[in-house]
Amino acid sequence: MVWLSRVLLRKYGRFMDDLRIYVKGGTGGMGHPRLGGEGGAGGDVWLVAQEKVTLKRMKSQYPRKRFMAGSGANSSIAALKGAKGKDCEVNVPPGISVVLDNGKQLGELNKPGDKLLVASGGFGGSAVTNFLPCKGQAYNVHLDLKLIADVGLVGFPNAGKSSLLARISRATPEVADYPFTTIKPELGTVVYADHKQITVADLPGLIEGAHANKGRGHKFLKHVERTKQLLFVVDISGFQLSPNSPFRTAFETILLLAKELELYKEELRAKPALLVVNKMDLPDAQRNVNELMEQLQNPQDHMHSFPKDMIPADVVSFREIIPVSAHTGEGTEEVFSCLRKVLDEEAEKNIEQYQRKQLRALQLSQT
């Protein structure tokens, strides 16, 4: 039996995925001109990835959001070489990209224990600097959190992503018949009978133009980047954001979702994907899903009347297509058995590729 326990990010309070902080390396110590002594170097500022740390907690614990390392010790008669200033270590969540105000990325911390130097201390005073100390580096940096999950759920608003998860879990996310009931990402953990666990990121619904940051699209799309697999969720009856928006069939929503992902970052096209066709309990659902299957089998026959800006460069090739009803529970067990199957296959493929690479390197070293 497969079950889903929801580890809601709201457990830690309001979800945050971006925090701007100030970091400053320590100033070096004064040199000793008469004796030629060197001052100690200023301390460094390091970011360290730690489990159970959230940006919300960081902001609460350090409201000024300023992190400064210690100054180096001055050179003295008792100690001609001044001691180095104390380093400052800042605990951050795994999955952080560190970006300067000008957009330059300093690095990433993807797993617990990863460390990143973000501000070096200044040199101590010496003959080279006329025994005057140097100031440490100082920056405003953005901690940009991208969820790390095995599976990312993507779909337009009201497609039923939260309903799907609520049906097979003990969680009670907000579910309603209006768009944008999910307004911040949530993490779930799928636990199988053999204790294998898979993490699932339930992302807020996208809208057309998300790649251009419409509807805060970048804030949501960035969380797809670090998922191993995509799970498209579409409403078999189609989608219309508002009375003034065009109606989109299930086939059109799939094309538009693929196009939004492609325009945001082309590398997302390479991710393995499954398709969940939801709301099979609605009238005419079977007829609509039969039509959708035919469209997906021969997509080029059905895209000639679509605008060019709506058609992705590559139509998504789904590993599995699963009709479900989140309302009745039909097909939900198959969803998570398929997730396990595809992820296991990808893991085996990666192991085989690694072994071939190692074997090739060994063969080259012996020639």
C-alpha positions in Angstrom: 0.0 0.0 0.0 1.3 3.4 -1.0 0.5 6.4 1.2 1.4 10.0 1.2 2.3 12.0 4.3 2.3 15.7 3.8 5.2 17.6 5.4 3.7 21.0 4.8 6.1 23.9 4.5 3.5 26.0 6.4 4.5 23.9 9.4 7.4 26.4 9.7 5.2 29.4 9.2 4.6 31.5 6.1 6.7 30.0 3.2 9.6 32.1 2.0 11.8 31.3 -0.9 14.0 34.4 -1.1 15.8 36.4 1.6 18.2 39.3 1.2 21.0 39.5 3.8 24.1 41.6 4.4 27.4 39.8 4.9 30.8 41.3 5.8 34.2 39.8 6.2 36.2 41.0 9.2 38.7 43.8 9.0 42.4 42.8 9.3 44.5 43.6 12.3 47.0 46.5 12.5 50.6 45.7 11.8 53.5 46.7 14.0 55.7 49.1 12.0 58.6 49.3 14.4 58.9 45.5 14.8 57.7 44.5 11.3 54.8 42.5 12.8 51.8 41.5 10.7 48.2 41.9 11.8 45.8 38.9 11.7 43.5 38.5 8.8 39.9 39.2 9.2 37.4 36.3 9.7 35.4 35.0 6.7 31.6 34.6 6.3 30.5 31.1 5.3 27.0 29.8 4.5 26.4 26.2 5.7 23.4 24.1 4.5 21.6 22.5 7.5 18.4 20.5 7.7 15.4 21.9 9.4 16.6 25.5 8.7 14.1 27.7 6.8 14.4 31.3 5.5 11.4 32.2 7.7 13.3 31.1 10.8 16.4 32.9 9.7 14.5 36.2 9.3 12.8 35.7 12.6 16.0 34.8 14.4 18.1 37.6 12.8 15.7 40.4 12.1 18.5 42.8 11.0 19.8 40.2 8.6 23.4 41.3 9.1 26.2 38.7 9.4 29.7 39.9 10.1 32.9 38.1 10.9 35.4 39.1 13.6 38.3 41.4 13.0 41.9 40.1 13.0 44.1 40.8 16.1 46.6 43.6 16.0 50.3 42.8 15.9 51.9 43.3 19.3 55.2 42.8 21.1 53.7 39.7 22.7 52.5 38.3 19.4 54.0 39.8 16.3 51.7 37.7 14.1 48.2 38.7 15.0 45.5 36.0 15.2 42.9 35.6 12.5 39.5 37.0 13.2 36.6 34.6 14.1 34.7 33.2 11.2 31.0 33.7 10.9 29.0 30.6 9.9 25.4 31.2 8.8 23.1 28.1 8.7 20.8 28.1 5.6 18.4 25.6 4.1 19.6 23.1 1.5 18.6 24.1 -2.1 19.9 27.6 -1.9 21.4 29.6 -4.7 23.4 32.6 -3.6 23.1 35.6 -5.8 24.5 39.2 -5.6 22.3 42.2 -6.3 23.8 42.5 -9.8 22.7 39.0 -10.6 26.0 37.2 -10.3 25.7 33.8 -8.7 28.3 33.0 -6.1 27.4 29.4 -5.8 24.8 26.8 -4.6 24.3 24.7 -1.5 22.3 21.6 -2.5 22.7 19.2 0.4 23.2 19.3 4.2 26.8 20.0 5.0 27.6 22.0 1.9 29.6 25.2 2.6 30.1 28.4 0.6 32.5 31.3 1.3 30.5 34.5 0.6 32.7 37.2 2.2 36.4 37.0 2.8 38.2 38.8 5.6 40.6 41.6 4.9 44.4 41.2 5.0 46.2 42.2 8.2 48.5 45.1 8.1 52.0 44.4 6.8 54.9 46.0 5.1 53.1 45.7 1.8 50.2 47.8 3.1 52.3 50.2 5.2 51.1 48.1 8.2 47.5 49.3 7.7 44.8 46.7 7.7 42.4 46.0 4.8 38.7 45.8 5.1 36.8 42.6 4.5 34.5 42.0 1.6 30.9 43.2 2.1 27.9 42.3 0.0 24.1 42.2 0.0 23.3 38.7 -1.2 20.0 37.0 -2.0 19.4 33.5 -0.7 17.2 32.0 -3.4 15.6 28.8 -2.4 14.7 26.2 -5.0 12.9 23.1 -3.7 14.8 19.9 -4.1 12.3 17.1 -4.8 12.0 13.9 -6.8 8.8 15.0 -8.4 7.3 18.4 -9.4 3.6 18.7 -10.0 2.8 21.2 -12.8 -0.5 22.4 -14.1 -2.8 25.3 -14.6 -4.9 26.6 -11.7 -7.8 24.4 -10.6 -6.4 21.3 -12.4 -6.8 19.4 -9.2 -3.2 19.0 -8.0 -4.0 19.6 -4.3 -7.2 17.5 -4.6 -5.2 14.7 -6.0 -2.8 14.8 -3.1 -5.5 15.3 -0.5 -7.4 12.3 -1.7 -4.5 9.9 -1.0 -3.1 11.6 2.2 -4.2 12.6 5.6 -3.5 16.2 4.8 -6.1 18.9 4.4 -4.8 21.5 1.9 -7.2 24.1 0.8 -9.3 22.8 -2.0 -12.0 24.8 -3.8 -13.5 25.3 -7.2 -11.7 28.6 -7.9 -8.1 29.1 -9.2 -5.0 29.7 -7.0 -6.0 27.8 -3.9 -2.4 26.8 -3.7 -0.4 30.0 -3.3 2.9 28.7 -2.1 4.8 25.5 -2.7 4.3 22.5 -0.5 6.4 19.4 0.0 5.0 15.9 0.4 6.7 12.6 1.1 5.5 9.4 -0.6 6.3 6.4 1.6 6.2 2.9 0.1 5.7 -0.5 1.8 9.5 -1.2 1.6 10.1 2.2 3.3 11.3 3.8 0.1 10.5 7.6 0.2 9.9 10.0 -2.7 9.5 13.7 -2.2 6.8 15.6 -4.2 6.7 19.4 -4.7 3.1 20.6 -5.2 3.6 24.0 -7.0 1.1 26.8 -7.4 -0.8 26.8 -10.7 0.9 28.4 -13.7 -0.8 30.7 -16.2 -0.1 31.6 -19.8 3.0 33.9 -19.8 4.5 32.4 -16.6 7.9 32.2 -18.4 7.8 36.0 -18.6 7.0 36.2 -14.9 3.3 36.8 -15.5 1.4 35.8 -12.3 4.8 35.5 -10.5 5.7 32.7 -12.8 9.4 32.8 -12.1 8.8 32.4 -8.4 6.9 29.1 -9.1 8.8 27.8 -12.2 12.2 28.0 -10.4 11.1 25.2 -8.1 10.7 22.8 -11.1 14.4 23.1 -11.9 15.7 20.7 -9.2 13.1 18.1 -9.5 14.0 14.8 -11.1 10.7 14.2 -12.8 7.6 16.2 -13.8 4.0 15.2 -13.2 1.7 17.2 -15.4 -1.9 17.4 -14.1 -4.6 18.6 -16.5 -8.4 18.9 -16.2 -10.0 16.6 -18.9 -12.8 19.2 -19.3 -10.3 22.0 -20.2 -9.4 25.2 -18.5 -10.5 28.9 -18.6 -8.8 31.3 -16.2 -11.5 33.9 -16.4 -14.6 34.8 -18.5 -12.3 37.1 -20.6 -9.6 34.4 -21.1 -9.7 31.9 -24.0 -11.0 28.4 -23.2 -8.3 25.7 -23.5 -8.9 22.1 -24.1 -6.9 19.4 -22.2 -4.7 19.0 -25.3 -4.1 22.7 -25.5 -3.2 23.0 -21.8 -0.6 20.3 -22.2 1.0 22.2 -25.2 0.9 25.5 -23.2 2.4 24.0 -20.1 5.2 22.4 -22.2 5.8 25.8 -23.9 5.9 27.7 -20.7 8.5 25.3 -19.3 10.5 25.4 -22.5 10.6 29.2 -22.7 11.6 29.5 -19.0 14.5 27.0 -19.3 15.1 24.6 -22.3 16.8 22.1 -20.1 13.4 21.3 -18.5 12.4 19.5 -21.8 14.8 16.7 -21.0 13.2 15.8 -17.7 11.1 12.6 -17.7 7.4 13.3 -17.4 4.1 11.6 -16.5 0.7 12.9 -17.3 -2.3 12.7 -15.0 -5.7 13.4 -16.6 -7.9 14.5 -13.8 -11.6 14.8 -13.2 -12.6 11.6 -14.9 -15.9 11.6 -12.9 -17.2 14.5 -15.0 -19.8 13.9 -17.8 -18.3 13.1 -21.2 -14.9 12.5 -19.5 -14.3 9.1 -21.2 -15.1 10.6 -24.7 -12.8 13.5 -24.0 -9.9 11.3 -22.8 -10.3 9.1 -25.9 -10.0 12.2 -28.0 -7.0 13.4 -26.0 -5.2 10.1 -26.4 -5.6 10.2 -30.2 -4.3 13.8 -30.2 -1.2 12.9 -28.1 -0.5 9.9 -30.4 -0.6 12.1 -33.5 0.1 15.6 -32.2 1.2 17.1 -35.6 -2.2 16.3 -37.1 -3.9 18.6 -34.6 -1.6 21.6 -34.3 -1.9 23.2 -37.8 -4.6 25.6 -36.6 -2.7 26.7 -33.4 -0.7 29.9 -33.2 3.1 29.4 -33.5 3.8 30.9 -30.2 1.6 28.2 -28.6 3.5 25.2 -30.0 6.5 23.9 -28.1 9.6 22.9 -30.1 9.2 19.4 -28.9 5.9 17.9 -27.8 6.3 16.2 -24.5 6.6 12.4 -24.7 5.0 11.1 -21.5 6.3 7.9 -19.9 2.8 7.1 -18.7 -0.7 8.7 -19.1 -3.0 8.0 -16.2 -6.7 9.0 -16.1 -7.8 9.7 -12.5 -10.5 11.2 -10.5 -9.3 12.9 -7.4 -12.9 13.1 -6.3 -13.6 9.4 -6.3 -10.0 8.2 -5.9 -10.0 6.3 -9.2 -6.5 5.8 -10.6 -4.6 7.4 -7.7 -2.8 4.3 -6.7 -1.5 3.9 -10.2 0.0 7.4 -10.1 2.4 6.7 -7.3 3.3 3.2 -8.4 4.2 4.8 -11.8 6.3 7.5 -10.0 8.3 4.8 -8.2 8.8 2.8 -11.4 10.0 5.7 -13.4 12.3 7.0 -10.7 13.8 3.6 -10.1 14.4 3.2 -13.9 16.1 6.6 -14.0 18.3 5.7 -11.0 19.4 2.5 -12.7 20.2 4.3 -15.9 22.3 6.8 -14.0 24.2 4.1 -12.2 24.8 2.3 -15.6 26.1 5.6 -17.1 28.4 6.2 -14.1 29.8 2.7 -14.3 30.4 3.0 -18.1 32.2 6.4 -17.5 34.4 4.8 -14.8 35.2 1.9 -17.0 36.1 4.2 -19.9 38.3 6.3 -17.6 40.1 3.1 -16.4 40.6 1.9 -19.9 42.1 5.2 -21.0 44.5 5.2 -17.9 45.8 1.8 -19.0 46.6 2.8 -22.6 
